[in-house]
């Protein structure tokens, strides 16, 4: 896909989360790490991986490498910012934005950051 941030940055998201992001029903993609400042507003390839997979893709993949059907490029997106959740209450208030239900293994933990407002480009 054209227009990717060098050197071809991609973000792996479970299929359900990718579908919610692309439909606009989910506007925050939560991560345990901050999105680097130079990627705010930059085009990022969104790669949807099976919901049941533990961690199907490596952190770095050489161009042209087959991933054995573990994921599919579904869109190019840009993130408008990165939000740090200071409390579980703040996280729960934003449940309608990040769409992570209470009790999920992906739920809030102290110091959790979330790239905010994913928007399909």
KABELPE-V78820 format. One record per residue. N is the residue number from 1. RES is the residue in one letter. PHI is phi in degrees with one decimal (none if undefined). OMEGA is omega in degrees with one decimal (none if undefined). Layout:
N_RES_PHI_OMEGA, N_RES_PHI_OMEGA
//
This chain:
1_X_none_-177.0, 2_X_-77.3_172.3, 3_X_81.3_-179.5, 4_X_-75.8_174.2, 5_X_-64.6_178.0, 6_X_-59.7_-2.6, 7_X_-93.6_-178.1, 8_X_90.5_-175.7, 9_X_-77.7_178.2, 10_X_-131.2_176.6, 11_X_-123.3_178.8, 12_X_-85.1_179.3, 13_X_-136.7_177.0, 14_X_-59.4_-176.7, 15_X_-52.0_-178.7, 16_X_-61.4_179.8, 17_X_-65.5_178.3, 18_X_-62.4_179.1, 19_X_-63.0_178.5, 20_X_-66.1_176.9, 21_X_-61.7_-176.0, 22_X_-69.4_178.1, 23_X_-83.1_-177.2, 24_X_88.9_179.7, 25_X_-72.8_177.8, 26_X_-123.7_-177.9, 27_X_-118.3_177.6, 28_X_-128.8_174.8, 29_X_-102.3_-174.2, 30_X_-82.5_177.9, 31_X_-139.9_177.9, 32_X_-89.5_-179.2, 33_X_-137.9_179.0, 34_X_-76.6_172.2, 35_X_-74.1_-180.0, 36_X_-56.0_-177.4, 37_X_-52.8_-177.8, 38_X_-71.7_176.8, 39_X_-99.0_176.1, 40_X_-65.0_-179.6, 41_X_81.3_-179.4, 42_X_-85.8_177.0, 43_X_-69.7_-178.9, 44_X_-129.7_178.4, 45_X_-71.9_177.1, 46_X_-95.5_-179.0, 47_X_-111.4_178.8, 48_X_-88.5_178.1, 49_X_-118.9_-178.4, 50_X_-55.6_-178.9, 51_X_-60.0_-174.9, 52_X_-85.2_-176.7, 53_X_-73.9_179.4, 54_X_-71.9_178.2, 55_X_-161.5_-169.1, 56_X_-72.1_-175.8, 57_X_-115.2_176.0, 58_X_-72.4_178.7, 59_X_-64.8_178.5, 60_X_-130.9_-179.9, 61_X_-129.6_178.8, 62_X_-68.9_177.1, 63_X_-52.7_178.6, 64_X_86.2_-180.0, 65_X_-77.9_176.5, 66_X_-76.3_177.3, 67_X_-102.9_175.9, 68_X_61.3_179.0, 69_X_75.3_-177.4, 70_X_-76.2_-179.5, 71_X_-164.0_178.9, 72_X_-138.9_174.5, 73_X_-68.9_-175.2, 74_X_-116.2_-178.4, 75_X_-172.8_168.4, 76_X_-110.9_-177.8, 77_X_-126.0_173.4, 78_X_-135.6_178.6, 79_X_-106.4_-175.8, 80_X_-87.3_-179.6, 81_X_179.0_-179.9, 82_X_-138.7_-175.8, 83_X_-113.0_174.1, 84_X_-100.4_176.9, 85_X_-83.2_-176.9, 86_X_-88.4_-178.9, 87_X_-154.0_176.8, 88_X_-64.5_178.1, 89_X_-60.7_177.9, 90_X_-63.4_177.5, 91_X_-60.1_-178.8, 92_X_-65.0_177.5, 93_X_-61.1_-178.5, 94_X_-91.3_-177.2, 95_X_-53.8_179.2, 96_X_-67.6_178.8, 97_X_-92.4_-178.2, 98_X_-92.4_174.7, 99_X_60.0_174.8, 100_X_-97.1_-175.9, 101_X_-71.6_174.9, 102_X_-56.2_-180.0, 103_X_89.5_178.7, 104_X_-69.3_175.1, 105_X_-64.7_179.6, 106_X_-94.4_-175.1, 107_X_-65.4_-178.6, 108_X_-60.4_169.2, 109_X_-140.7_-177.0, 110_X_-51.8_179.1, 111_X_83.3_-179.0, 112_X_-65.8_175.8, 113_X_-111.1_177.6, 114_X_-141.3_169.5, 115_X_-59.6_-171.5, 116_X_-104.3_171.4, 117_X_55.0_174.2, 118_X_-67.7_179.4, 119_X_-136.5_178.4, 120_X_-64.9_-179.1, 121_X_-95.9_none
//
